[in-house]
Amino acid sequence: MSVQTAVSNYLRRRIALWERRRTDRFIRNLPFEIQKDIGWPDGGTRRARLHSKDSLWERRW
């Protein structure tokens, strides 16, 4: 695997992760009733963080 391929794969994974977290934040900001209607898993606590090991950089996004 070339360096360019490795970097491209890494960036592709990071972009997918950022998009997934952005969607998560968007849905968690919806009213609780709407989250229930679309079947969003609550996990027992409404404000529980899904990713407890986020870096400082990703918390800003």
N, C-alpha and C positions, 0 to 999 in steps of 0.2 A: 504494500500500500504506500502510495506516495504521500509526501507531506501535504500537498494540496488536497488530496482526497481525505486525509485525516482531519484537516482543518475544516473542510467543507462539511463533513459528517458531524463534527462537533458543533459547528454553528447551526446546522439544521436541527440538531437535538435541542440546542438552547432556545432557538426561536419557537419550536413546538412547545417547550416548557413555559416560556413567557406567555404564549397565546393561551395555554391551558390555565395558567394562573390568572390572567386577565379575565377570562371567562368566569372563573371561580369567583373573583372579586365582584364582577358585575352581577352575577346571580345572587350572591350573598347580600348584596345591597338592595335587592328587591324585597318587598314586604314578605313577611313570613308566610302569609296565606298563599301568595303566588308561588313561593318555593314549594309549598306542600302540593299545590295543584299540578305543578310540572314534575313532581316526584323527586325533587332534589333531596339527597340524603342529609339529614340533620346531624346525625352523629351524637345525639344526646344533649349537646350544648350548642346554643345558637351561635355564639361568638368563638367557638373553638377554632384554633388555627390548624389548617391541614398540614402545613409544612413548618415544623418547629425549627428546622436547621437552615433557614434561609440565610443567605449572605446579606450584608448591608446593601449591596448593590441591588439585589432583586427585591428587597423590601420597598425600594423607591418606585419600582415599576409596578 
